[in-house]
């Protein structure tokens, strides 16, 4: 069957519905005579009409001018994303730590790379990563293309070099026509990164019950979730940092997580060398958040209930604690409602991508 068919099918599977509502701020429910449909009509992505953008997300996928999104690149990137041959010993792929069946992460506090080695940070989800202004917990990569190459050469992740990775891909005859079709030339590290980034740009989650509520379906949220919504945008002040279509400001904040350790992870400081960035990490998005446990950059909090308790106490005190992090004084019922609302941000259904047949 023609490969373009599978690209279109994949795109539809990765994104449900459409729309341009802005979920970063509360909206009054308009009067409706009947509930809104559970899945809205498709809206094509800007500059990539073959990708359907779910309700609540922006149609602009931040596609760079030097890497226009095409079905051929997406399909090639999907293969590379799942291909363990990109690692030094053929044991690890992008999907190992960013598994579509696990919220596009691995549901582990810290991920295991080549030879079972473990780092100190939890694998962030790929979901809606195209909307982030920077990549990685510390923001060391500005684009998905930059991010895609990092793990390949990381000695405790995929343990390879970019040169050896390209040499491996060149030895796979089936990849040659795919690169020619997608790029008009042979594999290079830059083209590998562009293909993987292209695939990742189609990993979208929206059309949550909250999005349908904002679009006019007043029955989409339960009473508890509605109370949680009001807390999120009000007393709990979550929207201060978790704002916009993906509920992230893409900025860095010190919450105090892990700062009591003898040698704490200083996060953004390692990149910026600015004291204000000590212990600061990028704000994660909240879509599909119930599927991406455990939480925080070190995976130290197993449940959303633990996360809310942590915020409720005002984080962990340290010299560089973000002044935005203060005790919330939420009651037990309010905390439960807040968790209920965050679960209502899960997409419907979870975007999935199966491993393709490798060349």
Secondary structure, DSSP 8 states (H G I E B T S, - for coil): --HHHHHHHHHHHH--------TTS-------SS---SS---EEETTEEEEEE-TTS-S-----TTS---HHHHHHHHHHHH-GGGSTTS---HHHHSBGGGTTB-SSSS-B-GGG-B-SS-----TTGGG-SSBSTT--BSSHHHHHHHHHH-TTTT---HHHHHHHHHT-HHHHHHHHHHHSS---HHHHHHHHHHHHTT------HHHHHHTT-TTSS-HHHHHHHHHHHTTT-GGGTS-TTTT----EEE--TTTTSTT---BTHHHH--GGGTTEEE----TTGGGS-SBSTT--B-SHHHHHHHHHTTS---TT--TT-------HHHHHHHHHHHHTTS-SS----------
